[in-house]
Amino acid sequence: MQMDHSVTRRKACRLAISAAGATLAAVVLPACSNSNSDMSGKARLNVGVRSDIVGFSERNPNNGKYYGFEIDLANELASRLGYGGCSFTSVTPETREEMLSSEKVDCLIACYSISDERKKLFDFSAAYYTDSVILVVENTSLIQSFSQLKGGTIGTVSGTNAAPQLAAKFLELGLSDGIPQQQDAKSGNIDYDTWHLSQYASYAELSCALEAGDVDAMATDGAIAKTYLDGERTVLPDFGINPQRYAVATQKGSELSPKVAAEVRSMLKDKTIDTLIEKWN
């Protein structure tokens, strides 16, 4: 039986946006436990996690449970720290920093990468995973290199590192002067001299924008892009921004910070993290 892939993808796009909306509506609800302690009375570690990253942290809408590498990492971390388990709270790139700074979660294990600006706000463990920002295009666009995006529109998700890194990359390659010409405060969209940046609330919406032709390319971490790649899309081979170093973020100067840092170092040293990565690859 032949399948109309364009119709299938449009349906998937609508479902993805509906799922994203449901996730945003429930970002403050712990999905694993209604209590901050287990049956023995031990406190639970409240971890801010993503709900939409296949292989890293994905929430099953049928049973409310989370699965993935970062979920296993969080559970192992909680055990080593002496907690009675984890309570998971869904966060997005736009909400995760507020959730941590307002102490609605104890830490973030949410594809959250280290940067100089973020280090001013939070403490970070050693990196447990290293990735790179890549660009994904529709095959029908006939775009085969980064230079072809001069004059085009690149989409990102609000609250990620991709936007400033893209501007720096265009400047580095001599394709732009790197100076914003105009910025929409509400949407976060920015016009540069030779390209346009459009920002979206979720990766599902960004993926749909790429399919609809509203953006010429979507910029995302490689691990996240796996969710949205298929035979009709291509990763540009001549582009990459390294590194994106995912780490556990904790409140600045908190008692938890050095304990988390020590246990993550221990898990790196004894290869526990390598084993978890291999499990979910």
N, C-alpha and C positions, 0 to 999 in steps of 0.2 A: 504494500500500500504506500503510495507516494504522499508525502506530507508537505503542505505549504508552510515553509519555514518562516515567511514574513508574518503570516497570521499567528503562528505559534509564538513567535517572539513578541508580538504585540500583546497577546494574552498574558504572557509571562511578565511583560513590562507592567501591565495594569496590576497584576497580582503582587509584583515586587513593591510597587508604590503603596499598595494597600497594607502590605506587611510592614513597610517602613513606618507608615503612619501609626500602626498598632504598637510598634516598638517605641516610638516617641511618646505615645500616650502612657506607656507603662515604665518609663525609665527609672522611676523611683521605687518600683516594687521589687523587693527581694523575691526571687523565684524559687530558691531552694529551701527556704525556711521562713516561717513567720515569727521566729524567735531569734534573739541574739545569743542564745545559748543552746547547747544540746541537752539531751536527757540527763546527763551527769552533772549538769550545771556549768560546764565549761563554756567560756565565751566563744563566739564564732567570729572569724575574721570576715568583715564585710568588704567584699572586693567589687570594684567597678569593672565591668567587663563589657565587651561588645556582644551583640546578639546576632550578628549578620555576617560573620567572617568564616566561611567554610574552612574547616581544618584548624582554625585558631580558637574561635569562640562563637558557637552557634546555638541558638535557643530553639528547642523543639516546641512549636506552638501547641501541640497536642497534650504534652505532659508538663510543660514548663521547665524541663530540665535543660541544662547547658552541656555541650560537648565540645571537645577540641583540645589542642595543645595547651593553650593558655589556661583552660579550666583545670586540666591535670596539674599544670604548674602551680596554680593557686592552691589546689587541695594539698599538694606536697608541701608547699611553703607553710600553709596553716598547720599541718601536722608537725613539722619541724619546729615551729614557733610555740607549740604547746596548746594550740587552740582546739576546740571541739569540732572543727570543720569550718566550712565556708558558707556564708550567705552571699549570693550573687545579685548585683544590681546592674541592670542594663544602662549603659551610657553610650553617648554618641560623640563624634568629634566636637560638636558644639557644646555639649553639656558636661563632658567629663572633667574639665578643669574646675568648674563651679561646684560639681559634686564633691570633689576632693577638698577644695579650699573651704567649703562650708561644713566639712566633716560628715557629710551624708554617706561617705564610704571611707574605709580605713586606708585603702590604697587603690591604685589603678594597675590592672594587668589587661590592657586594652589596645594592643597594637599602638602603644604610645611611645613615640621615639624621643630620644634625648636631643635637646638643642640648648644653646647658650641662653636663649630667652627663657625657656622653660625651667632651666636650672636656677634662675632667679626666684622662681615661684615655688618650686618643689624640690625635694630630695629624690635622687635616683639611685637604684642599685646598679651593679654592673649590667651591661647589656646581655640579655639572654637570647636574642635573635637579631641578625643583621640582614637588612633588605635594601632595595633601591627603588627609587621612583621611576616608573616606566610610563610610556605613552601607548595607548591602545587606539587603533583607528578601525573604521569599517573598511573591509576590502573594496567595497564599491566606490569608496572615495578616491582610490588610486594613489593615495598618499603613501610614499615609500621611504621618505627620509624626513628628518626633523626640519631641514631647511625649507621644505615645502609648506610648513606651517606659518611662515612669514606672511603676515596679512590675514591670518586665520584666527579662529577662536579655540581656546583650550579650556576644558572644564575641569574643575577640582571640587572637592568637598570642603565646605566651610569648616574652619577650626583645625585643618591639617597644615603640615609644613610645606605642602607642595607649591602653594602660590608664591611665596617669596623665593623659593628655590628655582622655580621656573623663570622668574624675572632675572635672577642672577645668571642662569644658564644662557638666556637670550643675550644678555650683556657680554658674558664671557666669550660667546661665539661671534660677537660683532653683528648680531642680527637686530639689536635694539639698543637704545641709549639707557634702558632700564628705569626711566623716569615716568611715573604714572601721569597720564595726561588728564584723566578724569576718573573719579571713583564714585560709585553709588553707595552711599552709607547704609542703605537698607539691605540691598542684595549682596554687597561686597564685591560686585563686578567692577573690573578696572580696565580702562582703555590705556594701552601703551602706544608708542609711536608706530609700531609695526605689527602689533597683535592685540588680541582682546582676551581677557580672563573672565570666565563665567563661573560662579560658585553655586553649589547646590547643597541642600540640607542632608542628603543621603547618597550613598553609592548607587542605590536602586534608581533614584531620580537622575543621577548623572549618566548611568548606563542608558536610560531611556532617552535622554537628551542626545547622546551619541547616535543612537539608532534613528532618531527623528531628524538628524542633521542639524540640530541646534548648536552643536559643537563639532569641531573637526577632529578633535582628539580628546581622550580623557586621561588625566594624569593621576596615577594612583600607585601605591606600593605594590610590588610584584606579588606578594602573598595575597593581597586583597583582590588583585586583578583576576586571579584564577577563578573566582566566583562568576566573573562576567565574560570570560573568554569562550568563544566557540569557533567553529569552522568558518564563520563569516567575518571574523575579526583578526587583526594582526597586531603584534607588538612591534613598534618601530625598532629596527636593529641597531640604529646609530645613535640611540639616546639612552641615557641612564644617569641618575643622580645618586651617588653613593656617599656615605652609607646612611641608611635609616636604621638606627640602633634602638630596638625595642627594649625597655627596661621597666622595672616596677617603680612606680612613683608613689611617694608618701608625703605627708604634710611636712613643710619646712621646719626642721629642728625638733621634730617629734621624737618621743622615746622609741617609737616603732622603727624609725629610719635605720639606725645602725644594726638593729636585729635583722631586719629584712635584708640589708646589704650583706651581712655576714652569711646568712643562709643561702642567698643566691650565689655568692662566691663558692660556698661549699658544694652546691648543686652543679656548678660549672666544673669544679675541680674533680668531683667524683663521677662525672659524666652522666648524672641523672638527666640533665637537660638535653644532652645529646640523644639519650635513649627516648625521651618524650618526642623530640623533633622527628626522629626516625619512625616512631610509631604512627605519627600523623601525616608523614610525607606521602 
